[in-house]
Amino acid sequence: MTVNHHSTSETKGEKGMPSANQDRRTNVFDRETYLKMLISIARADKDNSLPEYRFIRKQAIQLGVNYEQILKDTDRDFEIGTHQVSRMTALRVLKDAIMIASMDGNFSLPEKQKLYTYAEKLDIPRTDVDDLETLVGQLKALDQRWKELVAGHPDE
């Protein structure tokens, strides 16, 4: 009798690396890969400046990651295709990438192309990316409403 010791979650992709889908059902969050992806998205638009990188720095600090080191270690052509991430990591990357890309009021074509490339490599359908884009818009509107509420009613 032959016993198969390999479950579907242990299958290997190219070059013996775990397949990209291996961790899809888990809630594991990969902090460093998340930050590297955000840096790569920010770098896709040459017009990005301090606000975008401050956002990433804030995320790094909140996650306990050395921002300066991760920024230095992230290649310009950082490729996520060889990194396995959970669906939660993938969706958070894409959501925050939309936040970064839209900070300057211009979700540029290179940013959007990079975002769709990442989504495809992370097995996230375009419909989910479109939903994330809508959610980010709603988050920004909610934040604006909060700021207005806190400011009070100057017209009264």
Secondary structure as the mmCIF struct_conf table of DSSP 4:
data_model
#
loop_
_struct_conf.conf_type_id
_struct_conf.id
_struct_conf.beg_label_comp_id
_struct_conf.beg_label_asym_id
_struct_conf.beg_label_seq_id
_struct_conf.end_label_comp_id
_struct_conf.end_label_asym_id
_struct_conf.end_label_seq_id
HELX_RH_3T_P HELX_RH_3T_P1 THR A 8 GLU A 10
STRN STRN1 LYS A 12 LYS A 12
HELX_RH_3T_P HELX_RH_3T_P2 GLU A 14 GLY A 16
HELX_LH_PP_P HELX_LH_PP_P1 MET A 17 MET A 17
STRN STRN2 PRO A 18 PRO A 18
HELX_LH_PP_P HELX_LH_PP_P2 SER A 19 SER A 19
TURN_TY1_P TURN_TY1_P1 ALA A 20 ARG A 25
BEND BEND1 THR A 26 THR A 26
HELX_RH_AL_P HELX_RH_AL_P1 ARG A 31 ARG A 43
TURN_TY1_P TURN_TY1_P2 ALA A 44 ALA A 44
BEND BEND2 ASP A 45 ASP A 45
TURN_TY1_P TURN_TY1_P3 LYS A 46 ASP A 47
HELX_RH_AL_P HELX_RH_AL_P2 LEU A 50 LEU A 63
TURN_TY1_P TURN_TY1_P4 GLY A 64 GLY A 64
HELX_RH_AL_P HELX_RH_AL_P3 TYR A 67 ASP A 73
BEND BEND3 THR A 74 THR A 74
TURN_TY1_P TURN_TY1_P5 ARG A 76 ASP A 77
HELX_RH_3T_P HELX_RH_3T_P3 ILE A 80 THR A 82
HELX_RH_AL_P HELX_RH_AL_P4 ARG A 87 ALA A 101
TURN_TY1_P TURN_TY1_P6 SER A 102 ASP A 104
BEND BEND4 GLY A 105 GLY A 105
HELX_RH_AL_P HELX_RH_AL_P5 LEU A 109 LYS A 121
TURN_TY1_P TURN_TY1_P7 LEU A 122 ASP A 123
HELX_RH_AL_P HELX_RH_AL_P6 ARG A 126 ALA A 151
TURN_TY1_P TURN_TY1_P8 PRO A 154 ASP A 155
#
